[in-house]
Amino acid sequence: MRPAGSPDVVEDRGAFALRCHAREREWQLGTGFGFGVFVNGHFAGEINLNSVQRGPFQNAYVGYWIDKDQAGHGYTPEGLVLVARYAFEQLDLHRIQISIVPRNTASRRVVEKLGVRAEGIAERYLEINGVWEDHIRFAITSEDWATRKPEWEAAWL
């Protein structure tokens, strides 16, 4: 949830523009890569590679959200496959991670549809609305991508 009083990036053009500028700066620095999800020409969500780390880790974290009216249509699993392709084939990352609050069944369903590997619970992992929340950690490595790419692209792209 966004902080109280902050503008909604979907409804407020100025807030959307600022968010786009922040994403553009991350692209320039190579630290993050944000992608919009558009349905019939309308902004419906985002999927991002965040906190890109180079050196021996070669890792990024994936975050995503979709408008509730567009949920369940396969846009987010499709986006995750596209982001994985970009991460492994363009950025040459070795690993991408997705962390999900256990009660977020919709986000969990995305990784379950793809069969992404669950790696366990990270206790008190992120602060959300003032509460340190546990998260289930999921990951895809470049080796997983090489094996699963044909299946995922055939099913989702």
N, C-alpha and C positions, 0 to 999 in steps of 0.2 A: 504494500500500500504506500502511496505517496504521502509525504508529511502534510499535516493539516494546513490548509491555506495555500498550498502550492498548486500551480495550474496543471490541468490535465493535458498531456502531450497529444492526446487524440482530439480533444475539443478546442484547445487554445493554439492558434497558429503561431504565436510568438514563442510559446513554450516548445512547440514542435521544431521551430527553426533553431532555437538554442540547442536542443537535443541533437539535431542534425549537425550543427557546428561542432559540438563536442565529439560526436562520432567521427567527423571529418578529421579532427585533430588527432584522434587515436589512430586513424588510418595513416596519417602522415608520420607519426612516431613509430608505427608498427606494433603498437601495444594493444590494439583492439580493432575488431572489424565487425561493424554492425550492418545488418541487412533488414530492410523493411519487408513485411509480408503484406502484399496488396491483393485484394480480392475484388474483381470487377472494377479496377481502377481506384479503389478506396483503401486507405491505410487500415490494416486490420491487426497488425502485431509486429513483433520483432523477434529476430534470432541473432545472437551475438557471440563472437569469440572475444572473450575478455581476458585481461591480465596475461597476455602472451609473454611467455618466458623463453628465452633462448639459452645458449650454453648447453650444459649436459642434460637439462630437463626437457627442452623443446615441447612445451606444454601450453595449453590454453584452457580456459573454463568456458563452458557454454551456458548461456541463459536464454530463455525464450518465454514469450507470452503471446496469447492470441485473444482477440475479442471474443467474449462468451458466445456471441451470436454466430461466430465462425468455427467454434470448437466442434470437434467430431467429424470434420470433413477431410481430414488427412493432410491439412496444410502444414502442421507442425512437424510430423514425421518426414514429410517431403523436404521441408526446410532443413531439418537435421541432417538428412542425407546430403543435401547440397552443401551445407556448411562443413560436413566431414570431408567431402570431396575437395573443397577449397583448402581446408586445413592441411590435408595430407598431400595434395597434388600441387598446390600453388605455394603454400607457406612452408612446406616440408617439415611440418610438426611431427612429433612422434606420438603424441597423446593428447586427447581432449577429454575433459571431465565434465560431468553434469551432476550437480548436487540438488536433491529434491527433498523438501519436507515430507515425511512419511504420509501425512494426511492429505497431501496434494495428489489425489488419485488421477486427475486429468493429466498432470505432468508426468506422473509415473506411467500412465498408459502409453505415452509417446515412446519412452524407452523400451517398454515391454513389447510394443508392436514390432519394434526393430530387433528385439532380442539383445539389447545392449547389456554388457556384463555389469552386474551389481558387485560392488567391492566391499560393502559393509556400511555400518552406521558411523558417522562422525558426530560424536556427542557435542552438544552446545556449539555448533559449527558457525552459524551466522546469527547476528542480532536482527530480528524482524519485529518491528513495532514494539521495541523495548524488551523483547524476550529472546534469550539465547536458545535457538531452536536446533534440535538434532536434524541431521540430513542423511539420506541414503546417497552414497556416492556411486556413480556409474562412470565407466570409462570405455573409450575406444582407442586402441593403439593403431599405428600404421600397419602393423601385421594383421590386426583384425580387419582393417579397411581392405587390405589386399585380398583377404579371403572372402569378405562379405560384399564387396563392391558390386559384383555382377547381380547378386540376389537383390540387394537394396535398390540398385538403379532400375532393375526390371520391375520391381514391385511398386516403386514410389515416384519414378521420374517419367 
